[in-house]
Amino acid sequence: MLLIAHTIFLHKLTNTWLVQNIRLVVLVHKALFMLIVTRIVYKQPSIIF
C-alpha cells in the first residue's frame, strides 16, 4: 500500500516537472532527433537521398 502511494507521488512529481519544463524536454528531444538523423545521413547517404 505504501509502495503504491509512493509510486503515485513520484509519478505526479514527474508529471509536474514535465509540464514546467516542457520546452526544455521538447528542445532535448529535437536535438537528439536531429543528431540521430544527421548520423544516419552521414553514414548512409544513398538510402536518404
Secondary structure, DSSP 8 states (H G I E B T S, - for coil): -HHHHHHHHHHHHHHHHHHHTHHHHHHHHHHHHHHHHHHHHHH-HHHH-
